[in-house]
Amino acid sequence: MRSIDPKDLETGAFHGLLLSTVAPRPIAFASTIDAEGRPNLAPFSFFNVFSSNPPIAIFSPARRVRGNTTKHTLDNVEAVKEVVINVVNYDLVQQMNLASTEYPEGVNEFGKAGLTPIASDLVRPFRVMESPVQFECKVREVIKLGDEGGAGNLIVAEILRMHISEDVMTEEGGIDPHRLDLVARMGGDWYCRASGDAIFSIAKPGREHGIGVDAMPEHIRESSILSGNDLGLLGGIHQLPTFEELEAFRADPKMAALIKWQHKNHHEVEKQLHQNAQMLLAEGRIKEAWMMLLALE
């Protein structure tokens, strides 16, 4: 493994490594206005939500590495402490990319990117009509992290109103991620699309504690077959199969024959059981996987 001290690299090189490894990053398509009321629209991937009560989003227009200049968005929010954060979905990604062009001060990126400005309810900057979710925000604080190229400027924005397209909502009032179809920033010219096979669900651990990986028998914990994800699934179980359940499982004719064969080739039988357990885990049959792994105990 290579170890890197940030001070040993030029800022641009280390910046590139950060963007490629802290990813994917959501995109804040930030709409602001300057002191003269001229609109500006620009994307930022140093962005996330940090609180729900109060609802706070933070994004960071970093100082340019080349030239050490500030971006119009930062200048605008210091003059007019309001911003609209629009999310970026796949249908919007090329227009968002066009709006990222460093046009001269005063140029309206809405027009350049062919996007539709619509009036906000509570703040002066416009919303992007084409964006499926828009957050009207007041700027509570701007935290400057440095004065050299690459230094961030954290814009702490309190969400005053959220607008959500009905097209991306479920009947229960939630968000359908497939309909939302968000994109996120990677390093270099790379993006990723949060839909299709790229997204998946994992049930959160319940209030009862799982047994954990450290409580597993060594042959399971040190298995050459089971992956870290497999161990994570196994470790989330609250209670191992009972003695009676295991005995009934071992009594199955196919399993009984396999167990009998293990006296001649224990290693091969154990390997097969671990492979079988892995397939059961892939199907979400965690308790059955445990019985497979404990069959030789």
N, C-alpha and C positions, 0 to 999 in steps of 0.2 A: 504493500500500500504506500502510495506517495504522500508525504506530509509537506504542506505548503505554509509558509509564513506570509501573510498578505503583504508584508513590507518588502519581501524579496521579489515581488512581481510589479510590473507597471500597473497602474490603476485599471487601464482598459482590459488588460489580460485577466486580472483577477475578477473584474466585473463580468467578463464573459463566462468564467467558470461558475460564478454565483448564479447567473441566469440559467445556465445549463443544468445545474444540480438542484437548485431550489425551484422545483417545477412539478406539475403545471401550476401556473399562477392565474387567478381570476383577473379579469380586465375591467378597470373603471374607465368608462368612456365619459370623461368629465366635461360638462358644459358650464362655461363661466361667461361673465361679461366684464369688460374693463370699465374704467371710471367714466368713459364717454358713452357707455351703453352698447358697445360693439361686441357681438357674440364671438366666442372661441370654443372650439371642440377638439379634444385631444385624448388619446388613450394612455393609460398607465397600468402597468402590471405589478408594481409594488403596491398592492391593494388587498384589503380584507375587511371583514366586519369584526369588531372587537368587544361589543357590548350590545345587549338587547334592552337593558333598562338602566340608563337611557340608551336608546339605539344609536350606536356610534360606528361609523365606518372611517377608515383611515387609508389614504393613499399618499404616495410620495413622488412628486416631480423632482427627481434628482438634478443637481447641477450637471450640465454637460461636461463629459470628460474632456472633450476637445473644446478648448476656448473658455471653459469654466464660466459659462453664462447661465442665466436662469431662464426657465421656460415661461411662456406667456400665461399659462394656467396659474403658476405661482404668483406672478405679478398681479393677475386679476383678482385672486382671492384675498390678496393683501389690500387691494383697493375696495373691492366689493365682497364682503364676507359671506358669500352664498355660492352654492354649487349644486348642479344636478348630476348624479352619478347614474349613468345608463348602463345596463348590462349588454354584453355582446354575444349574440347567437350566431350560428353558422351562416344564416341568410344575410348577416350584416358584416361579416368579417372583412370582405374586400373593401367595402366603403370605409370601415374603421381604419384599415391599413392606409388608405388614401388620405384620410384625415390626419394621420400621424406625420405627414409631410411637414417640414419646418417652413411653413409659409411666413412671409413678413408680418410684422405686427399690424393688426387691424383687419387682416384677411379673414373672411367668414368661411370656416371649414364646413359648415352646413351646406353652403352652396357648392363648394369645391367637391365634396363627397356625394352630392346629390341626395342629401338627407333632409327630412322635413322638420323644421323647428315648430314646436307647439308651446303655447304659453303654460307656465307652471301656475299652480294655485297659490303658493305661499312665498315663492322666491322669484327673483328677477331673471336668472338664467333660464334658457329654453330647455324643454325636454326633447329627446329624439323620438319622434313618433314611431319609427320603425323598430325601436328597442322594445322587447317584450316586458321589461321591468325597469322602472325609473324611480330614483330616490331623490326627493327634494330635500336639500340639506342647508343648514346654516353652519358656517365655519366657526367652531369654538376656539380653535388655537392652531397656530402654525409653529411647529417645533423644528428649528434648524439644527441639523446634526453636524454641520461643518461648513467651511467656507472655501473648500478646494473642489476641483472637478470630481464628480462622482458622489459628492455628499448629498444625502437625502434631506428633504424638507417635508416632515410629516404634517399633512393637513388633516386635522381632527374634525370630522364633520358629523354633526348630529342630524339624524334623519327626522324630518318633520312630517313627511308624507311619502307613502309608497304607492306606486301605480303598477298594477299587474294586468297583463292582457288575459282576458277570459280564455283565450285559445290555449294557454299553457296550464290552466288550472284543472284540478280533478273535481268530480262532483262533491267530494268531501271538503273542498276548500283548500286542499294542498296543491303542491306543484308537481306536475308530471315531468321528470327530467328528460324524457325522450321528446316531448313536445317542446320543452324549453330549448334543448339542443345548444347548450352553451359551448363556447370555445375558450381555451386557456392558452396562455403564453408559455412557450418553452425557451430554449436558448437559440441564439442565432436567428435564422428565418423560420424556425419551427413553431408550430402550434399543435394543439390537440383538440379533439372534438368529444365532448362529454355526452355521447349518446350511443345507441347500439350496444355492441359487445364491449365497448370501453367502460361501461358503467355496470356495477353489480351491487347487490345488497348484502349486508352482514348484520345479523341480529345483535343488538347490544347485549352485553352481559346483564343478567338479572340481578336482583338484590342479593340472592344467595351466592356465596363465593364458590367459584370453580375450584377444583382440587389443585390446579396448577401443574406445570411441567415438572417442577422439582419433586412432586409426590409420586411420579410415575416409576414403575420398575425400570431398572437400568437398560434392559434389552429393548424397551420401548423408547426411552429417552435418548439412547445412543444408536437408534436404528439407522442403518444405511439406506433404508427404503423411504421411511417417512420424512416428509419435509417439515420445515418450521411451521408452515401453515397447518399441516396435519397435526402437529403437536399442539398448536394453539387451539384447534377444535377439540382435541381430546382433553386438554387441560381445562376446558370450560364446563365439563360435566360436574354436577353437584354431588352425585353419588354413584359409585361403581356398581356394576351388576351384582346381584346377590348370589350367594353360594348356590341356591336352588336354581336360579336362572342359568348360571354357568353349567351346572350339572345337566340340565335339560338340553342346553346347546351342545354339550359334548356327546350326548346320547344319540344325536342325529347320526344315521348310518355313515354318511360321507365324512362327517367330522370325526367320528369314532375311528374310521379306517385311517384317516390322516394322522390322528394322534398315535395310533398303533405303529404307523410307519416311522414316526419320529425317533423311535428307539434305535433305528438303523441309520438314520440321517437327520439328526436334530436340526442342523444348520439349514438344510434345504426346506424342511417343513416350516421352520420359523420364518424363513424368507417368504415362502408362499403365503403364510398367514398374514404377514405384514403387507404384502401386495394386495391380498384380498381386503384387508382392513382399509387400505388406502382407497380402493374403489368404493367401498361402503361410505367412507367419509365424503368422497366426491358427490355422492347421492344424498348427503345429509343424514345418513343412518348411523349416528354417532354411537349409540348404545350397542348396536350390533357390531360395530367396529371394535369396541372395547371387548366384547365377548370373544371376537376372533383373536384379539391380541393376548387375551388371558387364558386361551384354551389350553395352553401347555403348562400353566401354573400349577 
